[in-house]
């Protein structure tokens, strides 16, 4: 006789810590998994620190079998998203479980039951509180070392979700590009023509302090405009902008980003990348102390492999070749730094920006899927 599975809502600090520690047990022998920084993960669920809680509600659940944790899931209701998109959806994220269909079923049932009490009619995920959080479940690319900005999952995750009746909502794809290949001469000429025609310039010779002061808020305002209309996107609030500005801008690498401004000094397009932290995150096991800071600082100076984090162009400048400019500038910087491989950020599969990768010797590396399912009466 199989032992019963118990689902318990996280209510105490000890359970809160267990929730974030569980993947370290589940994936301790998996060479493709990349842990997340525990401090960052816990801050995301802190209502006093994460401004998303102004319009989000969340619950966390753990699954137990024989007094051992065998799964976890977070349930999130983003009222802002639901209002803007005219939906009644509850999100599930931070979903991890042993290879047991019943464990996954009961965890997602807990999400569904809470959703019912809140008047929700659909479940969707994996997703976080907002678009700055990690999202999507791998359906292709299980044998790839995960970028530090993405979650990993084994092959049985999507298989079990589909057996439970979840269906595809949308896919995102990531490409791998060998960075040492030269920039095609044709692209360089076209980029120069675009800059001259539209009086655009690339920000250069600027300190990190000045970048944050003059362009930090402008960057997030441009991000808001660029992503408007994309799947499930809701503009970041002023509090969120300052939250992420403080959290990420101090760590930006000036030679790994490109901001394009118009004649009014407004950002019209951007590309931000970062040295890969995957190996460092594995060594520090999600903790800065005692030696995690050393591995991370060393990784920030290793340019062999990099991750593209964010790219975008404001609507009025789309389809004018602006994305080609920032990709080219960053590509040239990669060559100077000795970068060998670049991993593109997850982009919606129908995003026209994918066409730029076709001009390079690129290959599809990872496909992620966000699932949906109607909530039963």
N, C-alpha and C positions, 0 to 999 in steps of 0.2 A: 504494500500500500504506500502510495506517494505521500510524503509529508506535506501538510497544508502550507500555503503561501499566504502571508499576512501583509497587508498594505497599511502603512502608518504615516500619518502626516507629520512632517518635521515641526516640532514645537519647542525643542530645547536646544541649547547651544551645542551639547554633545552630539545630538542628531544632525544639527547643522554642519558640524565638522565632518561627520561620517558621510554625509551627502557628497561632499567634495573630495573626500579621500577614496571613495569607492572605485573610481577608474584606475587608481594606482594598484589596486588589487586585481581588478579585472584584466588589465592590459600589461601587467608587470613583465610578461615574457613576450610581448608583441613588439617587434622591432620597427613597425611602421607608425605606432602611436606616438604622438607628441603631447606631453602634459601641458597644461595651462598654468599660469602663475596663480597660486592659491589666493594670494592677497587680492588680485584683480577679480577673480571669480567671486570671492566673498563680498567684495565691495559692490558688485553688480546687484546683489540681493539685499543690500543694506538701504532701507527706505530713507535713512538720514543722509546718505551720501549720493545715491543714484537719483537724479532729478526725474527719471522716467516714472518714478512712483507717484508723481503728481497726477498722472493719467493712467497708471497701470495698477493692477492688483495681481498678487502672485501667491501660490501655494507650492510647497515642495513635498514630495512623497518618496518613501523608501519601501522596498519590498524585502521581506524576510522569509527565510526558509531554514528550518532547523537552527534558529537563532543566529543565522548569518545573513548579512545583507547580500541580496542577489540582483538588485536593480534599483534604479532611481529615475525620477522624472520631475520636471518643474511645469506647472500650469500657469499661464499668464493671460490675463484679459487686458488688452490695450484698448481702452475706451476711445482714445483719439483716432486710432486706425479704423475702428468699427464705425465711428461717426462719419469720417471723411469718405470711406469707401462704401458706406451703406451696408455694412455686414454685421452679423452677430456671431463672431468667431472667438473661440478660445484657442490659444496657442499651446503647444507642448514643446519643450526644449530640454536640454541637459538629460536626454534619454539614453540610458545605458542599462544593459541587462545581460545576464548569462544566456546561453543558447537554450532558452526554454520559452516556448510560445505562451504558456500560461502566465509566466511572469510579466511579459510584455502586455498581454491582454489585460491583466488586473491593474497594472500601472496606468495604462491608457484609459481603463474604465474609471479610475479615480479622477482623472482629468475630466472625462465626459460627465460624470455625476456632478462635479462642482460646476461645470459649464451649464448643465441643466438648471441648477438652482439660481444661476445668474441670468437665465433667459437666452443662453447661446444656442445656436442651431447647427454650428459646424465646428470641427476640430481641424487645425492646420499646424504643420510643423515638419521638421524641427525649426523653430524660430525663437529668437530672444525677445527682449523688451522692445527693442527698436532696431533700425537697420544698421546700426553700428555694431550690433552683436553678431556672433557667428550663427550661421544658419545652413540648413540643408543636410541631407544624408547621402553619403557616397553610394552610388550605384555602379560606378566604373572607376577603377584606379585604386583598388584595395591594396595593391603591392607597391604603394608609393609612400615614401617618408613624408608625413604631413607637414605642411608649412605651419609655423607657430600661430598663425592667425586663423587656422581652421581646425574643426573637430575631426577626429577619426572615428570610423565605425567599421566593424568587420562585415563580411558578406551576408551573414545571417540576419542582420538588422532589417534591410529592405525586404528580404524574402518573407520574414515573419510579418512585417507590417502589411504587405500585400495579401498575405493569407488572412489577415484580420480585416480585410476589406478597405484598406486605405488605397487611394488612387493618386496618380500624379497630378499635381497642381501646376508646377513649373520646374524646369531644370536650369541649373547654372553650369557653366563649363570653364575649365582652366587649361591653359596651354603652357607647354614648356618650350623655351626658346634658347638655343645656344647663343650666348651674348657676344661671342668673339667674331661672329660673321660680320663683314663690313656693311655699312648702311648703303643701300643701292643709290647710285648717283642720281637716278631719276627722281627719287624721293627728296634728296637734298635740294635739287633745283626747284621742284614744286613747292617745297616748304618756304624757300626764299621768296618765291613769287607771292605766296599767300601772305607772308609777313609784310611785304611791301604794299600789296594791294589794300590790305585792311589796317595798316599802320599798327601792327602788333609787335610786341617785343617780349623777349624772355628775360625774366628777372635774373640778374647776375650780380656778383660782387656785393652781396648783402649778408650781414651778420644774422645769426639765429635770433638774437634779441630783437633786431629791427624787423625781421621777418614776422615774428609773433606780434609785435606792437602794431605794425602798419598793415599787415595782411592776414593776421590770424582770424579775426572775425569775418573779414571779407571772404576768406577761403571757405568757411562753413556756410556763408550765405550763398556762395557759388555752388557749393555741394548741394544745398537745398534746391536751388533752381535746376541744377543738372539732373537730379534724380526724380524730379516731379513727374508723376505719371507712370513711373516704373512700378513693378509689382509690389503692392503693399506699402509703398513709401509714404512717410509722413515727415514733413520738414522738422528739423531739430528746433526745439525751443531755445530762447535766449539762455536759460539756465543750462541746458544741455550743451550748447555751444561753448560756454565758458568751462563747463565740466571737462569736455574732451580737449579743449584748448590747453588746459592745465595738465591734463593727463598724458597727452601725446606730443605736443609741440616741442617740449624740451629735449626729446629724444630723436628728433628728425635729423637726418643726414643731408646737408645742403647739396652734396653732389649726387644724391639719389632722389632728388625731387625736381620738378619743373613747374613753375607758375608762369602762365602767359597772361599778359595784361594788355588792355587796349589803350587808346590815347588818353582816356580818362583815369588811367591807373587802376582800373577795376579788373579783377581776375576773370578771365573768360574761359580758361581751360587749365587743368592741372593733372599732374601725375606724381604719385608719391610711392616710393619703394623703400626697402629696408634690408639690411643683411639678414640672411636666414638665421633664425635663432633655434631651429629645431634640435640640433645636437646639444646646444647649451641648455635648453629647457629639460632635455632628458637627463643631463648630468646633475642639474640642480634640483630636479624633482619638484619643480614648482615653487621652490623657496629661495629667497634671497640670501638667507643665512643658514649655516656659517660661511659656505663657499660659493653659493649661487651667484652672488654679484660678480665674482671673479670670472666664472664661465661666461656670463652674459656680456661683460665688458670686453672680454677677449673675442667673443663672437661678433661684436659690433665693429671690430677691426678686420674681420675676415670677409673679403668680398667675393670669394669663389662662387657662392650661390646666393641669389637675392630673391626676395618676394615682392611682387608688385602689390601694393595695398589698396590704393584708391586712385581712380582716374575719372575724369568727367569734363564735360563741356556744357556751358549754359545753352538753353534752347535756341536763342537767337543766333548762336554761333555754330550750331551743329550743321553737319553736311557742308562745311566750308574748309575742311582739312585741318582744323585746329588740333585734333587728336594726333595727327601725323607729326605735328611739330613737337609736342611734348614727348612722344615716344622716341623720336629721333634724337632729341637733346639728351634724354636719359640713356639711350643706347650708346651714344658717343662717350658719355661719362662712364658707362660700364666698361667700355673698351679701355679707357684710361686707367680705371681702377683694377683691371685684370679680372673682371667678372666672367665666369665661364658659363653659368646657367642662370636664367631668369624664369620664375614661375609667375604667370599672370594671375591676377586676382579673379575670384569667381564673378562671371558676368552672365546675365540672362542669355539663354541660347539663341534668342532672336535679336540680340543686340547687334546693330550694324557695325559697331566698333570691331567686331571679330574679323572683319575683312582685312584689317591691317596685318593680322598674323599670317594671312595667306601670302604676303609678300616676303615672308621670311621662312627659313627652314624650321618651321614649328611643328609640334605634334600635340594632339589632344592628350592631356595627362589625367584629368579628373573630371568626372561628371557627378553633380550633386542634385538631389531631388527634394523638393518640399511636397509633402503629401497632404491630402485632405480627406475628410470623411464626415458625412452627415451625422448629427447626433440623433439617436433614435428616441422616439417618444416614450 
